[in-house]
Amino acid sequence: MNRRGSRCDGFCLGGCLVFLLAAALICGGVLWGAYSTYQGVYQMTSPHPQTLDPLPPAAKERAARLKWEAFEKSLVLGGKTEFRFSADDLNAWFFSDGKNADLVPHLRFKTNADWIIADVSIPLDFMAEVPTFPSVRGRFFNGDIAARLAVEKNELKITGLDVVGNGRRLPWLFTGQGYRNTVQGTLEQAIRTRFPDGDTFLSRLDSIRVENGEIVVSFRAAN
């Protein structure tokens, strides 16, 4: 029991956004009471985990760490600044120095067009058994959780959300505005938790976009 609790703590601290989405897509089907919808969600799971891309090499990890440290210093200084980083930079930083080690088999970041994507393989052992519904215990959600991000009225917004598992797309019902608002709140909490100056990051965020495979983040000067 303690072992399972430790694993859940690791997901919530290091990848709470991904964990929330996996739980919500299964629980959502039950709460809406639509058997056909739950069947569709079940078909998005797989009996075995998928193999994710290897982590960036040590040299890339060191370079990414220096890049992120320079960005954090620039943010603290308070000037207007723009920061560009690739999905490899994000992976190298996210897993550097043994951070989020429990998520190594389960998560990689990538980009495609104007989407930021989490490529995931999430064990669903945390899900409770539901009478009359097929069990997802012992199965995996293997797929992509993709988001389009923007800044509107000085607030970070999720303008698009797409979830695909086992080659099947999540029904639109669970990717509506209410669902995006829940994910958005979780994303903001993850930023506050992962960044030493997470509140500053969010309060000064001016724009965010994907351009030529890079995530480009711009910040206003401090008042």
N, C-alpha and C positions, 0 to 999 in steps of 0.2 A: 504493500500500500504506500509506504513512504517513497519507494522507487517511482511509482506512478506520479505521486504528487510532485516529486522533484522534476520529472520530465515536463509536467504542465507548467511549473514555475518557469522553467527555461523557455518554453514557447512564449509565455506571456511577457517575459522581460525582453527577449530578443526579437521575437517575431509575432507580437500580439495581433497585428493587423491580419496576417495570414491565418493565424489560429482562429480569430473571430470569424473570418469569412467561411472557413471550413465548417465551423459549428453552426453558423447561421444558415448556410445553404441546406444542411440536413434538418436542423430543428425547424426551419421555416416551412419545409414541406409538411411536417407533422402538424404544426400549429395551424396551418391553413386547412388541414383536414382533407386534402385532395389526394386520394390514393394514386391516381395517375401521375400527379406531380411528384409524389414521393418515389414512385417507380422510376420516373425519369431521373431523379436525383441519384437513386441507387445505381442506375446504369452509368452514372458519371464516375463511379468508384471502380477500383480494380483490386484483384486478390493479391497482387504483389507490388512492391514499390518500384518506381522507375529510377534509372541511373541518371543523375544530373551531370552537367559539365564539370570538369575538374576545376579546383580553385586556382586563381592566378598564382604564378610562381612567386618565390620569396622576394625576388628583385622587384617585381611589380607591386607586391605588398608594401615594401619599404617606400617605393616612389609614391604610391597612393597615400600612405600615411603622412609623408612630408607635405603632399599637396593639400590634404585635409587640415593639417596643422597650420599651414600658411593661411588657408581660408578662415579658420577660426580666429586667428590673430587679426586678420583684416576686419572681420566682423566686430571684434571687440574694440578696434580703433574707431569705429563709428562712421567711416566714410562711405560714400556710395561705391558699391562694388558689384562685380559680376563674377560668378564662379561657374566653370565648365568642368564636367566630369563624365566619364563613360560608365557603362554598366560594369566593366572590369574594375574601374576605380572604386565603384560602390561595393562590389563584392570583396575586393581586397581590403578596403577599409572596414567593412562590416565584420569580416572574419579575422582581422589582423590580431596578433598577439594572443591567439586562443579565444578571442571573444566569440560568444554565440556558438561555441563548439557543438552544442547539442543540436544546432540547426544545420550543420554541414550536410547531413544526408537528405535534408528536407527542403532546401531553399537556395535558389540562385536568382539574381536580378538580370534583366536584359531590357533592351528597347526594340521597338519596331514601329516605324513611321513616327507618329506623335504619341505613342503609348509607352508608359513605363510598366514593365511586366515583372511579376514574381512567378518564376517557374518553380512549381512545388511538388512534393511527394509527401503527403501528410498522413500518418497513421490515424485511424479513426477509433482507436480503442477507448477513447474517452466518452464515446457516445453510448447512451443507455439503450438497453433493449426495449423495443416498442411492440406490444402485442399486435398481432395481425400484419405487421410490416416486416419486410425482409431486413435481416440484421446487417449492419455495416461494421460490427465489431470484427477486428482482424482484417479489415479491408483498408484501402488507401485511396485518398483523393490525389490523383496524378494529373496535373494540368497546369493551366496558366490563369493567373488573376491579374488582369490588366486594368490600368486606370489612366485617364487623361486628367491632368491637373492644370489649374489656372488660378490666377489671383483676381478676385472681383471685390471691389470696394475695400481693398487692403486685407482681404480674408482669403485664405487658401480654400479652394473649392475643388471637389471632384466633379468634373463635367461629363465624364463618361466612365462606365464600369462594365467590364466584360469578364465572365467567368466560364472557362471551358475545362471540362474534366473528361478523361477517357475519350476524347474526340467529340464530346457532346457539349453544347452550349447551355448554360443555365437559363431557364425560362425568364422572360423579361420581368415577370412578376417580382422577382427577387433582386432585380437591378434597377428598380425605380428610385425616385427621389428620396423616399424615406430610408431606404436601404443605404443609399449613398451618404445620407446625412450621418447614419450610424457609423459607417466606415470612416467618414471624414473626421469624426470626433476621436476615433481610435488612432487614426494617422497622426493627428495633432498631439495626442498623448504620447505616442511613440517618439515623435520629434523632441518633445520636452524631456523625455526620459533618456534618449540616446545622445543628445547634444548638450555639452556643458552650458551653452547659452541658448537653449531651445526656445525660451520665451522671446529673446531678442531676435532669433531667426524668424519666428512667426510674425512678430510685431513690425519688422522692417522689410518683410518680403514684398517685393514689388512685381515680379513676374517669374513664371516658371514655364519652360517649354522644352521640347525635344527637337534638336536641330542637328542634322547630319550624324545621327547616332549618339550625340552627346546631350546630356541633361544640362540646360542652361538656366541658372538661377540668378536673378538680379535683386539687389537690396537697395533701399533708400538710405540716404545719409541719416544718422541719428539727429534728433532735434536738439 
